[in-house]
Amino acid sequence: MRRPTIVSMIGVCLLAATSAFAQAPPERTRPNIVFIIADGLGYGDLGCYGQKKIRTPNIDRISADGMRFTAHYAGSNVCAPSRCVLMTGKHPGHGYIRENRQAKGFTEGQEPVPADSLKLPLLLKKQGYTLGGFGKWGLGPFGSTGDPLKQGFDRWYGYNCQAVAHNYYPTHLWDDDKQVKLDNPKFAAHQKLPAEADPNDPKSYAAYKGNDYAPDLIGAKALDFVRANKDRPFFLFYPTTVPHLSLQVPEDSLKEYAGKFPETPYTGDRSYLPHRQPRAAYAAMVTRMDRDVGNLLTLVKDLGLDERTIVVFTSDNGPLYDLLGGTDSDFFNSNAGLSGRKGSFGEGGFREPCLVRWKGHITPGGASDRVTGFEDWLPTLLELIGSGDQTPGGIDGISFAPTLFGKKQEPRPFLYRESPGYGGQQCVREVDWKAIRRNLNPGPKAKDQKPGEIELYDLATDPGEKANLADKKPEVVARLLALMEKQHVKSDLFPMRALDGKK
């Protein structure tokens, strides 16, 4: 047998190295990703989706420069499970986190996801990305398996706990895994205006403010992250807390809308902090968030990164019912005439704005009515960065990268959602058919209450879900019911009594 010479061995090694290099694109060729998630923003809260009373020029510019989706769905109808769907590529019937729930054994934070479960950040990390998160986490306390620094992120700044994030003037935020104190007094985010206080006197609300407005601090740290990583591919995850309650905004933003709308002071009788001008405060919060987005877009442009940066803007669930917190979703038409709000699987509860910009790659001013959801982002982003072959098996997401590039795609077969909260709900959308089933998780005082019958809507002709067609389309009901049954996998952590009792 002829033995290989040293020269031939070196040649083989060089050939292998050259081949490997050819398969892995240089770091600088990979696009950056800026992924912005608003908190409880309605489908109709942006100018590019028809809003007339609130200014959002910078977010609207993302729409003008890219593609606007009209049938994009958040991962769930509340915060934590929605983020879990985004990060895992699995819908709530297969996902680990299915409802908001505080973590046991920790002073703050939500139920932690298991180790190595957030495939989106972990896979981007493997592809050479530097990852920074700025805003609200909600998938596990620091030190737990859900710690963002254990799930692929190199940097974190903001809130860890959703409950703490109800206050925009908290006493602390998290800088990586360390608490940093802020120059704010300690006060509860859920309280009423004292009975003796004059609701029309601005001084009555002075106790609900501080000096350090958390969104401003978080936005500044996000800009620092971009500057520090301008020469290598980065993933900027920016889950802002705006415009979720409480209603709090600095005076320089409030003055733009002060006196512009008819107002009745909100005294805090529906939970969350009181505010003298609740409508102006909500509008000002959204516009200030838009300003932060504009600062980020300007920095990306100034650094020469426009054509190397994918920008996504969306929201984690729909707006609140007016029964909570002093918001006035009806006044602003925040859900754009869609039924339901946060906590509901009516369209207004989880159909969200979705804008995608990648200059030089996505045609400006486009719109798509393709049904897409948070679970689709994992395979879509991997395909956009040239790593589609790294998409893991066992996920529910379907890449819509071809749609972004103007190519025709087959319609999504179906999109499924479930939640054990708000009485327990399931829904499935199959092209234009939408089926909803409620009351699947009655409380202990309603053990004998039967699950609600399926409601069926044709969203093509009835986007407001006003005409229940279940009696007229029994064959469609039967098909979608079977799909619901198949997509639900039992969770001991988040049970669905009416469903799990059959399994």
Secondary structure by P-SEA (a helix, b strand, c coil): cccccaaaaaaaaaaaaaaaaaaccccccbbbbbbbbbccccccccccccccccccaaaaaaaaabbbbccccccccccaaaaaaaaccccccccccccbbbbccccccccccccccaaaaaaaaaabbbbbbccccccccccccccccccccccccccccccccccccccccccccbbbbccccccccccccccccccccccccccccccccaaaaaaaaaaaaaaacccbbbbbbbbcccccccccccaaaaaacccccccccccccccccccccaaaaaaaaaaaaaaaaaaaaaaaaaacccccbbbbbbbcbbbcccccccccccccccccccccccccccccccbbbbbbbbcccccccccccccccccaaaaaaaaaaccccccccccccccccccccccccccccbbbbbbcccccbbbbbcccbbbbbccccccccccccccccbbbbccccccccccccccccaaaaaaaaaaaaaacccccccccccccccc
